[in-house]
Amino acid sequence: MSVHREIEKFLRRTDMSATRFGRLAAGDPRLVHDLRNGRELRPKLEGRVRAFIAARQPAP
């Protein structure tokens, strides 16, 4: 699954704002806005974003 899709699902599930997500996950409050407008993430930042999401998954 693309990181963009994972972020959008995470935002819906947690009801977190896009700005807050970007600030917490990457230190960039415009991250989600930029992704929605076609920005591509470099591998290092993509890994940080995926780790942020994984760390906040509910326990099985």
N, C-alpha and C positions, 0 to 999 in steps of 0.2 A: 504494500500500500504506500502511496506517496506521502511524504512528510506533510504536504499541504493538507491532504485529506485527514491525516491523523490529527493535525492541529484543529481543524474544523470540528471533528467529532469530539475532541477533548473540550473545546469551548462550549459546545452544546450540552455535553454531559455535566460539566462542572458549573455552567452558567458564569464563567469567568469572562471578563471583557477582553477583547483583542489587545488593547493597549496594555493591560495588566499582564497578560500572558507574555507578550513580547518583552516587557521590562524584566519580568522574573526569569524567563527562560534564556534570554540572550542579551539583556541590557539594552534593548532597542524597542522602544514603545511603538515604532512604526512597522515592525517586522511583519505582522499579519496583514496589515494594509498593503505593504509592498508585495507580499506573496500573492495576494489577491489580484495585484496588477502585473503579475508576471515575473517577479523576482525569483531567481534560482539561488538556493543555498549551497555554499561550499561544503564539502564533506565534514569538516571539523565542526562547523556551526550546526549542521544537520544532526550530528551525533549528540551535541549538547542539548538540542531541542528534544530529540527522541529520549534522551536520558531524563530530562525534566518530566516528560509525560509519563515515562515508565515508573518514575519514583512516586508518582501521584495516582497510580492505578489502585483500585480497591483490592484488598486481599482476597484471594479465592476462597 
